[in-house]
Amino acid sequence: MSLTEVSVNRPVTTAMFFIGIAIIGVIAVSYISVDYLPSVQIPELLVQTVYVGASPEEVERQISEPIESMLNTVKGVKRVISISREGLSLVRLQFYWGTDIDYAMLEVREKLDAIRGSLPEDAQRPTIVKIDP
C-alpha cells in the first residue's frame, strides 16, 4: 500500500496525524523565545574632554595626544581614534569582543586620573561614555 492509498482509505487517521503535527508545532513555537532586539554590548568607550577657547591644534597637542598614548596601554584595546575640534577632544576606544567593558571603563578611569595633572588646568575633567545602541 502506498502512502496515497492509506491517506485516501483512512481519512480520519490522516486528519488526526496532521492535527497532531499542528499541535506539536504550536507547543514548540510557544516555548521558543524570540528576541527581536537582543541586548548587545558594543565594546567601545568614548572619552570626552572639554577645553573651552582652545583651537583644534591646541586641543590635539595638549589633550588628545596625551590621552591617546596613555589609553593605548589599556588591556584589550583594539583601536584608538581621536577627533579634535575647537574646544573639544573626543577619543574613541574600540575593544576586542569579549572584553569586560565595565572593567575596561574602570581601567580607563584610573589612567585618566593618572594623566589629569599633565592636562591643561582650564580643561574640564574627561568624561567616559559607554557606546550603547
Disulfide bonds with the S-S distance in Angstrom:
none
